[in-house]
Amino acid sequence: MAENQDPIFQIQRVYLKESSLEQPNSPAILLEQEQPTVDIQLGVNAAPVAEGVFEVVVTATVQTKIKDKTVFLVEASQAGIFEIRNLPQEQMGPIMGIACPQIVYPYLRGNVADLIQRAGFPPVHLSEINFQAMYEQQQSAQAEPTLPQ
């Protein structure tokens, strides 16, 4: 009997892999009246778990500061386990760098907003991300030759 060669793309599980919240300057910083600055960094990482099974992790770091003092720092990683089989190799990059993060990211957004709100702050809502543009930017950056210093 011939093995089925149809492409397979299935979500096995989406889960909060890691989260942390720090308020190193509380309670004094909570009395400040100045509006804090907000810095948000995002990252995507993908790795094989087993044959045809991959973990894709989207990470967010949200840091708010007043002057040079941190109000709060949140780091969270949301992960998904995906079964991906029988796809051409040239499609794997876009699947892992665009399709999978688009599935995982809404969970990350909700968890980050919830964690910040539970810490007593107004929620910070991560904006929508165009993972295709992010992926294409990373690909073009990797393709550029580095100039010697």
N, CA, C and O atoms as a GROMACS GRO file, in nm:
protein
  596
    1MET      N    1   0.085  -0.118   0.000
    1MET     CA    2   0.000   0.000   0.000
    1MET      C    3   0.088   0.123   0.000
    1MET      O    4   0.180   0.134   0.081
    2ALA      N    5   0.062   0.216  -0.089
    2ALA     CA    6   0.142   0.337  -0.100
    2ALA      C    7   0.111   0.433   0.014
    2ALA      O    8  -0.004   0.446   0.057
    3GLU      N    9   0.217   0.501   0.062
    3GLU     CA   10   0.199   0.597   0.170
    3GLU      C   11   0.136   0.724   0.114
    3GLU      O   12   0.168   0.767   0.003
    4ASN      N   13   0.047   0.784   0.192
    4ASN     CA   14  -0.021   0.906   0.151
    4ASN      C   15   0.080   1.021   0.146
    4ASN      O   16   0.149   1.048   0.244
    5GLN      N   17   0.088   1.089   0.032
    5GLN     CA   18   0.184   1.199   0.016
    5GLN      C   19   0.115   1.336   0.016
    5GLN      O   20   0.177   1.435  -0.023
    6ASP      N   21  -0.011   1.342   0.059
    6ASP     CA   22  -0.080   1.471   0.066
    6ASP      C   23  -0.011   1.560   0.170
    6ASP      O   24   0.034   1.511   0.273
    7PRO      N   25  -0.004   1.690   0.143
    7PRO     CA   26   0.055   1.780   0.242
    7PRO      C   27  -0.027   1.780   0.371
    7PRO      O   28  -0.150   1.774   0.369
    8ILE      N   29   0.043   1.786   0.482
    8ILE     CA   30  -0.021   1.789   0.614
    8ILE      C   31   0.027   1.913   0.688
    8ILE      O   32   0.147   1.939   0.696
    9PHE      N   33  -0.068   1.990   0.740
    9PHE     CA   34  -0.038   2.105   0.826
    9PHE      C   35  -0.144   2.105   0.936
    9PHE      O   36  -0.260   2.138   0.911
   10GLN      N   37  -0.102   2.068   1.056
   10GLN     CA   38  -0.195   2.059   1.168
   10GLN      C   39  -0.135   2.122   1.292
   10GLN      O   40  -0.016   2.109   1.319
   11ILE      N   41  -0.221   2.189   1.368
   11ILE     CA   42  -0.180   2.242   1.498
   11ILE      C   43  -0.197   2.130   1.599
   11ILE      O   44  -0.306   2.075   1.614
   12GLN      N   45  -0.090   2.096   1.669
   12GLN     CA   46  -0.099   1.994   1.774
   12GLN      C   47  -0.136   2.058   1.908
   12GLN      O   48  -0.217   2.004   1.983
   13ARG      N   49  -0.075   2.176   1.936
   13ARG     CA   50  -0.099   2.242   2.064
   13ARG      C   51  -0.044   2.384   2.058
   13ARG      O   52   0.057   2.409   1.992
   14VAL      N   53  -0.112   2.476   2.126
   14VAL     CA   54  -0.063   2.613   2.147
   14VAL      C   55  -0.055   2.632   2.297
   14VAL      O   56  -0.150   2.601   2.369
   15TYR      N   57   0.059   2.683   2.346
   15TYR     CA   58   0.076   2.694   2.491
   15TYR      C   59   0.168   2.811   2.527
   15TYR      O   60   0.251   2.854   2.447
   16LEU      N   61   0.149   2.861   2.649
   16LEU     CA   62   0.234   2.965   2.703
   16LEU      C   63   0.360   2.897   2.756
   16LEU      O   64   0.355   2.825   2.855
   17LYS      N   65   0.471   2.919   2.689
   17LYS     CA   66   0.596   2.850   2.723
   17LYS      C   67   0.664   2.915   2.843
   17LYS      O   68   0.718   2.847   2.929
   18GLU      N   69   0.659   3.049   2.846
   18GLU     CA   70   0.728   3.120   2.954
   18GLU      C   71   0.668   3.259   2.966
   18GLU      O   72   0.630   3.320   2.867
   19SER      N   73   0.661   3.308   3.090
   19SER     CA   74   0.624   3.448   3.111
   19SER      C   75   0.686   3.497   3.241
   19SER      O   76   0.700   3.422   3.337
   20SER      N   77   0.721   3.624   3.241
   20SER     CA   78   0.773   3.685   3.363
   20SER      C   79   0.735   3.832   3.363
   20SER      O   80   0.722   3.895   3.259
   21LEU      N   81   0.718   3.884   3.484
   21LEU     CA   82   0.689   4.025   3.502
   21LEU      C   83   0.774   4.075   3.617
   21LEU      O   84   0.778   4.015   3.724
   22GLU      N   85   0.840   4.186   3.594
   22GLU     CA   86   0.922   4.246   3.699
   22GLU      C   87   0.879   4.391   3.717
   22GLU      O   88   0.850   4.461   3.620
   23GLN      N   89   0.874   4.434   3.843
   23GLN     CA   90   0.849   4.574   3.879
   23GLN      C   91   0.960   4.615   3.974
   23GLN      O   92   0.937   4.630   4.094
   24PRO      N   93   1.082   4.634   3.923
   24PRO     CA   94   1.196   4.654   4.012
   24PRO      C   95   1.194   4.784   4.093
   24PRO      O   96   1.261   4.792   4.196
   25ASN      N   97   1.118   4.884   4.050
   25ASN     CA   98   1.118   5.012   4.120
   25ASN      C   99   0.986   5.042   4.191
   25ASN      O  100   0.961   5.156   4.230
   26SER      N  101   0.902   4.939   4.208
   26SER     CA  102   0.777   4.958   4.281
   26SER      C  103   0.807   4.950   4.430
   26SER      O  104   0.897   4.876   4.469
   27PRO      N  105   0.736   5.021   4.513
   27PRO     CA  106   0.618   5.101   4.485
   27PRO      C  107   0.648   5.247   4.448
   27PRO      O  108   0.558   5.317   4.401
   28ALA      N  109   0.770   5.294   4.469
   28ALA     CA  110   0.800   5.437   4.451
   28ALA      C  111   0.764   5.486   4.310
   28ALA      O  112   0.709   5.595   4.295
   29ILE      N  113   0.796   5.408   4.208
   29ILE     CA  114   0.772   5.452   4.069
   29ILE      C  115   0.623   5.466   4.039
   29ILE      O  116   0.585   5.538   3.947
   30LEU      N  117   0.539   5.397   4.115
   30LEU     CA  118   0.395   5.404   4.092
   30LEU      C  119   0.337   5.541   4.130
   30LEU      O  120   0.225   5.575   4.090
   31LEU      N  121   0.412   5.618   4.206
   31LEU     CA  122   0.366   5.751   4.247
   31LEU      C  123   0.402   5.857   4.144
   31LEU      O  124   0.356   5.971   4.154
   32GLU      N  125   0.485   5.822   4.046
   32GLU     CA  126   0.525   5.917   3.941
   32GLU      C  127   0.404   5.955   3.856
   32GLU      O  128   0.319   5.870   3.827
   33GLN      N  129   0.395   6.081   3.817
   33GLN     CA  130   0.284   6.129   3.735
   33GLN      C  131   0.317   6.128   3.586
   33GLN      O  132   0.227   6.136   3.502
   34GLU      N  133   0.444   6.117   3.554
   34GLU     CA  134   0.488   6.123   3.414
   34GLU      C  135   0.443   5.998   3.337
   34GLU      O  136   0.436   5.888   3.392
   35GLN      N  137   0.413   6.018   3.208
   35GLN     CA  138   0.376   5.905   3.123
   35GLN      C  139   0.501   5.822   3.091
   35GLN      O  140   0.604   5.878   3.054
   36PRO      N  141   0.493   5.691   3.106
   36PRO     CA  142   0.610   5.609   3.074
   36PRO      C  143   0.626   5.590   2.923
   36PRO      O  144   0.531   5.601   2.847
   37THR      N  145   0.749   5.562   2.883
   37THR     CA  146   0.775   5.522   2.745
   37THR      C  147   0.760   5.370   2.738
   37THR      O  148   0.786   5.300   2.836
   38VAL      N  149   0.719   5.320   2.624
   38VAL     CA  150   0.697   5.176   2.607
   38VAL      C  151   0.784   5.128   2.492
   38VAL      O  152   0.781   5.184   2.383
   39ASP      N  153   0.862   5.023   2.517
   39ASP     CA  154   0.946   4.961   2.414
   39ASP      C  155   0.902   4.816   2.400
   39ASP      O  156   0.896   4.742   2.499
   40ILE      N  157   0.870   4.776   2.278
   40ILE     CA  158   0.824   4.639   2.252
   40ILE      C  159   0.916   4.574   2.149
   40ILE      O  160   0.940   4.629   2.042
   41GLN      N  161   0.967   4.456   2.184
   41GLN     CA  162   1.051   4.378   2.094
   41GLN      C  163   0.983   4.243   2.070
   41GLN      O  164   0.930   4.182   2.162
   42LEU      N  165   0.985   4.198   1.945
   42LEU     CA  166   0.926   4.069   1.911
   42LEU      C  167   1.028   3.980   1.842
   42LEU      O  168   1.119   4.029   1.774
   43GLY      N  169   1.014   3.851   1.860
   43GLY     CA  170   1.101   3.757   1.791
   43GLY      C  171   1.026   3.629   1.759
   43GLY      O  172   0.927   3.595   1.824
   44VAL      N  173   1.074   3.558   1.657
   44VAL     CA  174   1.016   3.430   1.617
   44VAL      C  175   1.130   3.329   1.605
   44VAL      O  176   1.235   3.359   1.550
   45ASN      N  177   1.106   3.210   1.659
   45ASN     CA  178   1.205   3.103   1.650
   45ASN      C  179   1.132   2.973   1.620
   45ASN      O  180   1.024   2.947   1.674
   46ALA      N  181   1.189   2.892   1.534
   46ALA     CA  182   1.129   2.763   1.499
   46ALA      C  183   1.236   2.655   1.510
   46ALA      O  184   1.352   2.676   1.474
   47ALA      N  185   1.194   2.538   1.559
   47ALA     CA  186   1.288   2.426   1.573
   47ALA      C  187   1.214   2.294   1.557
   47ALA      O  188   1.098   2.282   1.598
   48PRO      N  189   1.280   2.195   1.498
   48PRO     CA  190   1.218   2.063   1.489
   48PRO      C  191   1.209   1.997   1.626
   48PRO      O  192   1.299   2.011   1.708
   49VAL      N  193   1.099   1.925   1.649
   49VAL     CA  194   1.079   1.852   1.774
   49VAL      C  195   1.094   1.702   1.749
   49VAL      O  196   1.154   1.630   1.827
   50ALA      N  197   1.037   1.659   1.637
   50ALA     CA  198   1.044   1.519   1.595
   50ALA      C  199   1.027   1.520   1.444
   50ALA      O  200   1.012   1.627   1.384
   51GLU      N  201   1.030   1.404   1.382
   51GLU     CA  202   1.012   1.396   1.237
   51GLU      C  203   0.878   1.455   1.198
   51GLU      O  204   0.773   1.403   1.235
   52GLY      N  205   0.880   1.565   1.122
   52GLY     CA  206   0.757   1.628   1.074
   52GLY      C  207   0.683   1.710   1.179
   52GLY      O  208   0.572   1.755   1.154
   53VAL      N  209   0.744   1.729   1.296
   53VAL     CA  210   0.681   1.805   1.404
   53VAL      C  211   0.776   1.918   1.445
   53VAL      O  212   0.894   1.896   1.468
   54PHE      N  213   0.721   2.039   1.454
   54PHE     CA  214   0.802   2.158   1.480
   54PHE      C  215   0.739   2.243   1.589
   54PHE      O  216   0.617   2.249   1.603
   55GLU      N  217   0.826   2.308   1.667
   55GLU     CA  218   0.782   2.407   1.765
   55GLU      C  219   0.815   2.544   1.711
   55GLU      O  220   0.928   2.570   1.670
   56VAL      N  221   0.715   2.633   1.709
   56VAL     CA  222   0.735   2.772   1.668
   56VAL      C  223   0.703   2.857   1.790
   56VAL      O  224   0.595   2.846   1.848
   57VAL      N  225   0.798   2.945   1.827
   57VAL     CA  226   0.784   3.028   1.946
   57VAL      C  227   0.787   3.174   1.905
   57VAL      O  228   0.878   3.218   1.834
   58VAL      N  229   0.687   3.250   1.950
   58VAL     CA  230   0.685   3.395   1.931
   58VAL      C  231   0.709   3.456   2.069
   58VAL      O  232   0.639   3.425   2.165
   59THR      N  233   0.809   3.543   2.077
   59THR     CA  234   0.849   3.603   2.204
   59THR      C  235   0.827   3.754   2.199
   59THR      O  236   0.856   3.819   2.099
   60ALA      N  237   0.776   3.807   2.310
   60ALA     CA  238   0.758   3.952   2.322
   60ALA      C  239   0.826   3.999   2.450
   60ALA      O  240   0.818   3.934   2.554
   61THR      N  241   0.893   4.113   2.439
   61THR     CA  242   0.948   4.181   2.555
   61THR      C  243   0.889   4.321   2.556
   61THR      O  244   0.904   4.397   2.460
   62VAL      N  245   0.821   4.355   2.665
   62VAL     CA  246   0.758   4.486   2.679
   62VAL      C  247   0.821   4.553   2.801
   62VAL      O  248   0.811   4.503   2.913
   63GLN      N  249   0.887   4.666   2.777
   63GLN     CA  250   0.950   4.740   2.887
   63GLN      C  251   0.896   4.882   2.888
   63GLN      O  252   0.898   4.952   2.787
   64THR      N  253   0.848   4.923   3.004
   64THR     CA  254   0.805   5.062   3.020
   64THR      C  255   0.900   5.129   3.118
   64THR      O  256   0.943   5.070   3.217
   65LYS      N  257   0.931   5.256   3.087
   65LYS     CA  258   1.024   5.331   3.171
   65LYS      C  259   0.972   5.473   3.193
   65LYS      O  260   0.902   5.529   3.109
   66ILE      N  261   1.007   5.528   3.307
   66ILE     CA  262   0.993   5.671   3.333
   66ILE      C  263   1.134   5.719   3.357
   66ILE      O  264   1.203   5.675   3.450
   67LYS      N  265   1.177   5.811   3.273
   67LYS     CA  266   1.317   5.854   3.267
   67LYS      C  267   1.402   5.730   3.245
   67LYS      O  268   1.385   5.662   3.144
   68ASP      N  269   1.494   5.699   3.336
   68ASP     CA  270   1.579   5.581   3.316
   68ASP      C  271   1.540   5.466   3.408
   68ASP      O  272   1.613   5.367   3.419
   69LYS      N  273   1.424   5.476   3.475
   69LYS     CA  274   1.382   5.372   3.568
   69LYS      C  275   1.269   5.287   3.508
   69LYS      O  276   1.172   5.339   3.452
   70THR      N  277   1.284   5.157   3.522
   70THR     CA  278   1.184   5.064   3.470
   70THR      C  279   1.060   5.066   3.557
   70THR      O  280   1.068   5.053   3.679
   71VAL      N  281   0.943   5.083   3.492
   71VAL     CA  282   0.815   5.070   3.562
   71VAL      C  283   0.781   4.921   3.568
   71VAL      O  284   0.758   4.868   3.676
   72PHE      N  285   0.779   4.856   3.453
   72PHE     CA  286   0.765   4.711   3.450
   72PHE      C  287   0.830   4.654   3.325
   72PHE      O  288   0.846   4.722   3.223
   73LEU      N  289   0.866   4.528   3.336
   73LEU     CA  290   0.927   4.454   3.225
   73LEU      C  291   0.853   4.322   3.216
   73LEU      O  292   0.849   4.245   3.312
   74VAL      N  293   0.794   4.295   3.099
   74VAL     CA  294   0.726   4.168   3.075
   74VAL      C  295   0.798   4.095   2.962
   74VAL      O  296   0.827   4.153   2.858
   75GLU      N  297   0.827   3.969   2.986
   75GLU     CA  298   0.882   3.882   2.881
   75GLU      C  299   0.790   3.760   2.874
   75GLU      O  300   0.761   3.696   2.975
   76ALA      N  301   0.745   3.730   2.754
   76ALA     CA  302   0.656   3.615   2.737
   76ALA      C  303   0.688   3.544   2.607
   76ALA      O  304   0.720   3.606   2.506
   77SER      N  305   0.678   3.411   2.612
   77SER     CA  306   0.698   3.327   2.494
   77SER      C  307   0.576   3.237   2.478
   77SER      O  308   0.542   3.159   2.567
   78GLN      N  309   0.512   3.250   2.363
   78GLN     CA  310   0.397   3.167   2.329
   78GLN      C  311   0.443   3.070   2.222
   78GLN      O  312   0.506   3.111   2.125
   79ALA      N  313   0.411   2.944   2.238
   79ALA     CA  314   0.460   2.843   2.145
   79ALA      C  315   0.345   2.762   2.086
   79ALA      O  316   0.236   2.753   2.142
   80GLY      N  317   0.375   2.706   1.972
   80GLY     CA  318   0.283   2.614   1.908
   80GLY      C  319   0.360   2.495   1.856
   80GLY      O  320   0.473   2.508   1.810
   81ILE      N  321   0.297   2.379   1.864
   81ILE     CA  322   0.355   2.258   1.806
   81ILE      C  323   0.272   2.226   1.682
   81ILE      O  324   0.150   2.214   1.689
   82PHE      N  325   0.341   2.214   1.570
   82PHE     CA  326   0.276   2.194   1.441
   82PHE      C  327   0.328   2.069   1.374
   82PHE      O  328   0.448   2.042   1.374
   83GLU      N  329   0.237   1.992   1.317
   83GLU     CA  330   0.275   1.879   1.233
   83GLU      C  331   0.275   1.929   1.089
   83GLU      O  332   0.172   1.973   1.037
   84ILE      N  333   0.391   1.922   1.026
   84ILE     CA  334   0.405   1.969   0.888
   84ILE      C  335   0.477   1.860   0.810
   84ILE      O  336   0.593   1.830   0.836
   85ARG      N  337   0.406   1.801   0.714
   85ARG     CA  338   0.464   1.691   0.637
   85ARG      C  339   0.432   1.708   0.488
   85ARG      O  340   0.333   1.770   0.450
   86ASN      N  341   0.519   1.651   0.407
   86ASN     CA  342   0.499   1.642   0.261
   86ASN      C  343   0.485   1.778   0.194
   86ASN      O  344   0.411   1.793   0.097
   87LEU      N  345   0.557   1.876   0.245
   87LEU     CA  346   0.560   2.007   0.180
   87LEU      C  347   0.694   2.023   0.112
   87LEU      O  348   0.796   1.976   0.163
   88PRO      N  349   0.697   2.090  -0.004
   88PRO     CA  350   0.826   2.119  -0.067
   88PRO      C  351   0.913   2.204   0.026
   88PRO      O  352   0.863   2.290   0.098
   89GLN      N  353   1.042   2.179   0.024
   89GLN     CA  354   1.135   2.246   0.114
   89GLN      C  355   1.126   2.399   0.104
   89GLN      O  356   1.138   2.469   0.204
   90GLU      N  357   1.103   2.451  -0.019
   90GLU     CA  358   1.097   2.596  -0.035
   90GLU      C  359   0.974   2.658   0.031
   90GLU      O  360   0.969   2.780   0.051
   91GLN      N  361   0.874   2.577   0.067
   91GLN     CA  362   0.756   2.628   0.137
   91GLN      C  363   0.771   2.625   0.288
   91GLN      O  364   0.694   2.688   0.360
   92MET      N  365   0.870   2.552   0.337
   92MET     CA  366   0.886   2.537   0.483
   92MET      C  367   0.920   2.669   0.551
   92MET      O  368   0.867   2.699   0.658
   93GLY      N  369   1.008   2.749   0.491
   93GLY     CA  370   1.045   2.877   0.552
   93GLY      C  371   0.925   2.968   0.572
   93GLY      O  372   0.902   3.016   0.683
   94PRO      N  373   0.847   2.993   0.466
   94PRO     CA  374   0.729   3.077   0.483
   94PRO      C  375   0.626   3.019   0.581
   94PRO      O  376   0.561   3.093   0.654
   95ILE      N  377   0.610   2.886   0.581
   95ILE     CA  378   0.514   2.826   0.676
   95ILE      C  379   0.560   2.852   0.819
   95ILE      O  380   0.481   2.895   0.903
   96MET      N  381   0.689   2.827   0.846
   96MET     CA  382   0.743   2.843   0.982
   96MET      C  383   0.758   2.990   1.021
   96MET      O  384   0.746   3.025   1.139
   97GLY      N  385   0.782   3.076   0.923
   97GLY     CA  386   0.808   3.217   0.954
   97GLY      C  387   0.687   3.308   0.941
   97GLY      O  388   0.689   3.421   0.988
   98ILE      N  389   0.581   3.259   0.876
   98ILE     CA  390   0.462   3.344   0.854
   98ILE      C  391   0.336   3.276   0.909
   98ILE      O  392   0.272   3.329   0.999
   99ALA      N  393   0.301   3.160   0.855
   99ALA     CA  394   0.174   3.094   0.890
   99ALA      C  395   0.168   3.054   1.038
   99ALA      O  396   0.070   3.084   1.106
  100CYS      N  397   0.271   2.988   1.087
  100CYS     CA  398   0.270   2.943   1.227
  100CYS      C  399   0.269   3.060   1.326
  100CYS      O  400   0.189   3.060   1.419
  101PRO      N  401   0.356   3.161   1.308
  101PRO     CA  402   0.350   3.275   1.401
  101PRO      C  403   0.215   3.348   1.399
  101PRO      O  404   0.170   3.397   1.502
  102GLN      N  405   0.150   3.354   1.283
  102GLN     CA  406   0.018   3.418   1.276
  102GLN      C  407  -0.085   3.344   1.361
  102GLN      O  408  -0.179   3.405   1.411
  103ILE      N  409  -0.069   3.215   1.376
  103ILE     CA  410  -0.160   3.135   1.458
  103ILE      C  411  -0.130   3.155   1.607
  103ILE      O  412  -0.221   3.166   1.688
  104VAL      N  413  -0.002   3.160   1.642
  104VAL     CA  414   0.040   3.167   1.782
  104VAL      C  415   0.026   3.309   1.840
  104VAL      O  416  -0.008   3.324   1.958
  105TYR      N  417   0.051   3.411   1.760
  105TYR     CA  418   0.059   3.549   1.808
  105TYR      C  419  -0.065   3.600   1.882
  105TYR      O  420  -0.049   3.667   1.984
  106PRO      N  421  -0.187   3.573   1.837
  106PRO     CA  422  -0.304   3.623   1.913
  106PRO      C  423  -0.307   3.574   2.058
  106PRO      O  424  -0.351   3.646   2.147
  107TYR      N  425  -0.262   3.452   2.081
  107TYR     CA  426  -0.255   3.400   2.218
  107TYR      C  427  -0.153   3.479   2.299
  107TYR      O  428  -0.177   3.512   2.416
  108LEU      N  429  -0.039   3.510   2.238
  108LEU     CA  430   0.064   3.590   2.305
  108LEU      C  431   0.010   3.728   2.340
  108LEU      O  432   0.030   3.776   2.452
  109ARG      N  433  -0.057   3.792   2.245
  109ARG     CA  434  -0.115   3.925   2.270
  109ARG      C  435  -0.206   3.923   2.391
  109ARG      O  436  -0.197   4.010   2.478
  110GLY      N  437  -0.295   3.824   2.398
  110GLY     CA  438  -0.389   3.814   2.510
  110GLY      C  439  -0.319   3.789   2.642
  110GLY      O  440  -0.354   3.849   2.743
  111ASN      N  441  -0.220   3.702   2.641
  111ASN     CA  442  -0.148   3.670   2.766
  111ASN      C  443  -0.068   3.789   2.816
  111ASN      O  444  -0.064   3.814   2.936
  112VAL      N  445  -0.003   3.863   2.726
  112VAL     CA  446   0.074   3.981   2.767
  112VAL      C  447  -0.018   4.088   2.824
  112VAL      O  448   0.010   4.144   2.930
  113ALA      N  449  -0.128   4.118   2.756
  113ALA     CA  450  -0.223   4.219   2.806
  113ALA      C  451  -0.279   4.178   2.942
  113ALA      O  452  -0.290   4.261   3.032
  114ASP      N  453  -0.313   4.050   2.958
  114ASP     CA  454  -0.368   4.001   3.083
  114ASP      C  455  -0.265   4.010   3.196
  114ASP      O  456  -0.299   4.053   3.307
  115LEU      N  457  -0.143   3.971   3.170
  115LEU     CA  458  -0.037   3.975   3.272
  115LEU      C  459  -0.013   4.118   3.319
  115LEU      O  460   0.001   4.143   3.439
  116ILE      N  461  -0.007   4.211   3.226
  116ILE     CA  462   0.017   4.352   3.261
  116ILE      C  463  -0.101   4.407   3.342
  116ILE      O  464  -0.081   4.477   3.441
  117GLN      N  465  -0.222   4.374   3.301
  117GLN     CA  466  -0.340   4.423   3.371
  117GLN      C  467  -0.347   4.363   3.512
  117GLN      O  468  -0.382   4.433   3.607
  118ARG      N  469  -0.315   4.235   3.526
  118ARG     CA  470  -0.317   4.171   3.658
  118ARG      C  471  -0.210   4.229   3.750
  118ARG      O  472  -0.221   4.218   3.872
  119ALA      N  473  -0.107   4.291   3.693
  119ALA     CA  474  -0.002   4.354   3.773
  119ALA      C  475  -0.046   4.493   3.821
  119ALA      O  476   0.026   4.559   3.896
  120GLY      N  477  -0.165   4.538   3.777
  120GLY     CA  478  -0.216   4.665   3.824
  120GLY      C  479  -0.196   4.780   3.729
  120GLY      O  480  -0.213   4.896   3.768
  121PHE      N  481  -0.161   4.752   3.605
  121PHE     CA  482  -0.137   4.857   3.506
  121PHE      C  483  -0.244   4.850   3.399
  121PHE      O  484  -0.308   4.747   3.381
  122PRO      N  485  -0.263   4.962   3.327
  122PRO     CA  486  -0.351   4.953   3.210
  122PRO      C  487  -0.288   4.854   3.111
  122PRO      O  488  -0.166   4.854   3.095
  123PRO      N  489  -0.369   4.772   3.045
  123PRO     CA  490  -0.310   4.672   2.956
  123PRO      C  491  -0.238   4.736   2.837
  123PRO      O  492  -0.282   4.838   2.783
  124VAL      N  493  -0.128   4.676   2.799
  124VAL     CA  494  -0.058   4.716   2.678
  124VAL      C  495  -0.098   4.615   2.572
  124VAL      O  496  -0.072   4.496   2.585
  125HIS      N  497  -0.162   4.664   2.467
  125HIS     CA  498  -0.206   4.575   2.360
  125HIS      C  499  -0.102   4.576   2.249
  125HIS      O  500  -0.077   4.679   2.186
  126LEU      N  501  -0.043   4.460   2.225
  126LEU     CA  502   0.052   4.448   2.116
  126LEU      C  503  -0.024   4.467   1.985
  126LEU      O  504  -0.132   4.412   1.967
  127SER      N  505   0.033   4.544   1.895
  127SER     CA  506  -0.035   4.570   1.768
  127SER      C  507  -0.031   4.448   1.678
  127SER      O  508   0.047   4.354   1.700
  128GLU      N  509  -0.117   4.450   1.578
  128GLU     CA  510  -0.116   4.343   1.478
  128GLU      C  511   0.020   4.344   1.408
  128GLU      O  512   0.078   4.450   1.387
  129ILE      N  513   0.068   4.228   1.373
  129ILE     CA  514   0.198   4.214   1.308
  129ILE      C  515   0.179   4.154   1.170
  129ILE      O  516   0.103   4.058   1.153
  130ASN      N  517   0.247   4.210   1.072
  130ASN     CA  518   0.250   4.153   0.939
  130ASN      C  519   0.370   4.058   0.934
  130ASN      O  520   0.482   4.099   0.903
  131PHE      N  521   0.346   3.932   0.965
  131PHE     CA  522   0.456   3.836   0.972
  131PHE      C  523   0.518   3.811   0.835
  131PHE      O  524   0.635   3.774   0.826
  132GLN      N  525   0.441   3.831   0.728
  132GLN     CA  526   0.498   3.814   0.595
  132GLN      C  527   0.604   3.921   0.571
  132GLN      O  528   0.713   3.890   0.522
  133ALA      N  529   0.574   4.047   0.604
  133ALA     CA  530   0.672   4.155   0.586
  133ALA      C  531   0.793   4.133   0.676
  133ALA      O  532   0.907   4.156   0.636
  134MET      N  533   0.768   4.088   0.799
  134MET     CA  534   0.878   4.062   0.893
  134MET      C  535   0.968   3.951   0.839
  134MET      O  536   1.090   3.961   0.844
  135TYR      N  537   0.906   3.845   0.788
  135TYR     CA  538   0.981   3.732   0.733
  135TYR      C  539   1.063   3.776   0.612
  135TYR      O  540   1.180   3.743   0.600
  136GLU      N  541   1.000   3.851   0.521
  136GLU     CA  542   1.070   3.897   0.400
  136GLU      C  543   1.186   3.990   0.436
  136GLU      O  544   1.291   3.986   0.372
  137GLN      N  545   1.166   4.074   0.537
  137GLN     CA  546   1.274   4.163   0.582
  137GLN      C  547   1.392   4.083   0.637
  137GLN      O  548   1.508   4.113   0.608
  138GLN      N  549   1.361   3.979   0.716
  138GLN     CA  550   1.468   3.893   0.770
  138GLN      C  551   1.541   3.820   0.658
  138GLN      O  552   1.664   3.806   0.663
  139GLN      N  553   1.467   3.774   0.558
  139GLN     CA  554   1.529   3.702   0.447
  139GLN      C  555   1.622   3.793   0.368
  139GLN      O  556   1.732   3.752   0.331
  140SER      N  557   1.577   3.916   0.341
  140SER     CA  558   1.662   4.008   0.264
  140SER      C  559   1.783   4.051   0.347
  140SER      O  560   1.891   4.073   0.291
  141ALA      N  561   1.768   4.063   0.478
  141ALA     CA  562   1.881   4.099   0.564
  141ALA      C  563   1.985   3.988   0.566
  141ALA      O  564   2.105   4.014   0.569
  142GLN      N  565   1.937   3.863   0.564
  142GLN     CA  566   2.030   3.749   0.564
  142GLN      C  567   2.100   3.735   0.428
  142GLN      O  568   2.211   3.684   0.420
  143ALA      N  569   2.035   3.780   0.323
  143ALA     CA  570   2.091   3.767   0.189
  143ALA      C  571   2.196   3.874   0.158
  143ALA      O  572   2.279   3.857   0.069
  144GLU      N  573   2.190   3.986   0.232
  144GLU     CA  574   2.287   4.094   0.205
  144GLU      C  575   2.426   4.052   0.252
  144GLU      O  576   2.441   4.002   0.364
  145PRO      N  577   2.525   4.072   0.169
  145PRO     CA  578   2.661   4.037   0.214
  145PRO      C  579   2.707   4.140   0.318
  145PRO      O  580   2.678   4.259   0.309
  146THR      N  581   2.778   4.089   0.417
  146THR     CA  582   2.829   4.180   0.520
  146THR      C  583   2.962   4.236   0.472
  146THR      O  584   3.047   4.165   0.420
  147LEU      N  585   2.977   4.363   0.492
  147LEU     CA  586   3.100   4.431   0.450
  147LEU      C  587   3.204   4.420   0.561
  147LEU      O  588   3.170   4.434   0.679
  148PRO      N  589   3.330   4.396   0.525
  148PRO     CA  590   3.433   4.390   0.629
  148PRO      C  591   3.450   4.527   0.695
  148PRO      O  592   3.437   4.631   0.630
  149GLN      N  593   3.478   4.524   0.822
  149GLN     CA  594   3.496   4.650   0.898
  149GLN      C  595   3.634   4.708   0.877
  149GLN      O  596   3.667   4.813   0.933
   0.00000   0.00000   0.00000
